[in-house]
Amino acid sequence: MSRVPGSWPPVEIEPPVLHPNAPAPGTDLGVHFAECFGCGEVEGGLHLRSSVGDDQTVQSKFTVTRAHQGAPGLAHGGLLACAFDEALGSAVGNLLRRPAVTGRLETDFRRPVPVGSTLYIEARLDGTAGRKIYVSADGRLDAPDGPVAVSARGLFVQVGIEHFSTHGDPQALEKLAEAQRKNQINP
Ligand SMILES: CCCCCCCCCCCC(=O)SCCNC(=O)CCNC(=O)[C@H](O)C(C)(C)COP(=O)(O)OP(=O)(O)OC[C@H]1O[C@@H](n2cnc3c(N)ncnc32)[C@H](O)[C@@H]1OP(=O)(O)O
């Protein structure tokens, strides 16, 4: 829940409709792109690990290391926001399977998150309004039922697949698509 007044989602929404090929609860979601700072095998990256939860959620774990510090011994808030961007994006991408990018991301930092602690993040689909997809998440300290340290709410906007080839790296995108075809991942 945000500390800023205002209803969430801020517009009238439809209930989210899971993609027919959405992975089942309990599925380990693995790495969606090896060079992703959030989940890839990137030095100093967040190495988020996610799986599908019940009730249209994705459960992620992020362990804070010295590479993620802001103040000595404490996680940098910007990197915590990054972890939530990844967790929310994973819920959108895996459960709805609609190509989308973050349009807006807001975070409430409620407790300090020390180096060595693990955030248990639960991201849930809140609803959709046309191309707009509303998602939110809570991150709990050191246990799935630990105290909430960070909360986030995001608006993802559905885009055409050409968004990524036009603005990103088309060759890397094609290599990624090829790898997914080989692994028989349905788009
Ligand atoms: C298996 C796979 C796993 C996949 C797992 C993936 C995990 C990775 C997660 C990381 C995700 C990222 O970080 S993505 C990277 C960071 N984000 C970006 O780079 C996005 C940059 N921004 C853009 O490209 C653009 O602004 C867009 C696409 C967001 C929107 O542009 P557009 O397509 O022209 O659409 P536009 O008309 O402006 O907006 C559409 C609707 O959204 C609303 N809207 C847009 N932005 C906002 C906003 N900030 N706040 C409020 N509302 C907004 C508009 O008012 C409009 O509402 P209405 O008029 O319809 O009512």
The ligand as an ORCA input file, in Angstrom:
! r2SCAN-3c Opt
* xyz 0 1
  C       8.478    -14.108    -20.470
  C       8.926    -12.627    -20.455
  C       9.410    -12.145    -19.147
  C       9.682    -10.702    -19.204
  C      10.244    -10.204    -17.915
  C      10.633     -8.756    -18.092
  C      11.223     -8.198    -16.833
  C      11.911     -6.919    -17.120
  C      11.191     -5.751    -16.491
  C      11.848     -4.461    -16.837
  C      10.884     -3.597    -17.608
  C      11.504     -2.267    -17.948
  O      12.267     -1.729    -17.213
  S      11.077     -1.552    -19.442
  C      12.236     -0.258    -19.621
  C      11.812      1.056    -18.976
  N      10.669      1.651    -19.682
  C      10.806      2.213    -20.877
  O      11.874      2.273    -21.489
  C       9.557      2.787    -21.506
  C       9.842      4.098    -22.184
  N       8.539      4.754    -22.552
  C       7.943      4.451    -23.719
  O       8.510      3.744    -24.587
  C       6.580      5.048    -23.950
  O       6.401      6.216    -23.157
  C       5.433      4.045    -23.637
  C       5.543      2.786    -24.536
  C       5.437      3.603    -22.148
  C       4.081      4.728    -23.898
  O       4.154      5.357    -25.178
  P       3.015      5.150    -26.275
  O       3.063      3.778    -26.810
  O       3.152      6.278    -27.244
  O       1.651      5.236    -25.503
  P       0.951      6.473    -24.752
  O      -0.249      6.849    -25.569
  O       1.921      7.542    -24.374
  O       0.489      5.749    -23.406
  C      -0.463      4.711    -23.422
  C      -1.375      4.909    -22.229
  O      -0.561      4.790    -21.047
  C      -0.611      6.008    -20.276
  N       0.710      6.271    -19.725
  C       1.902      6.130    -20.331
  N       2.903      6.477    -19.504
  C       2.322      6.843    -18.341
  C       2.821      7.309    -17.072
  N       4.121      7.468    -16.839
  N       1.925      7.580    -16.086
  C       0.596      7.431    -16.302
  N       0.064      6.996    -17.483
  C       0.913      6.720    -18.484
  C      -1.032      7.085    -21.276
  O      -1.667      8.171    -20.624
  C      -1.997      6.307    -22.178
  O      -3.237      6.197    -21.516
  P      -4.623      6.243    -22.344
  O      -4.595      7.530    -23.127
  O      -4.624      5.031    -23.215
  O      -5.676      6.227    -21.279
*
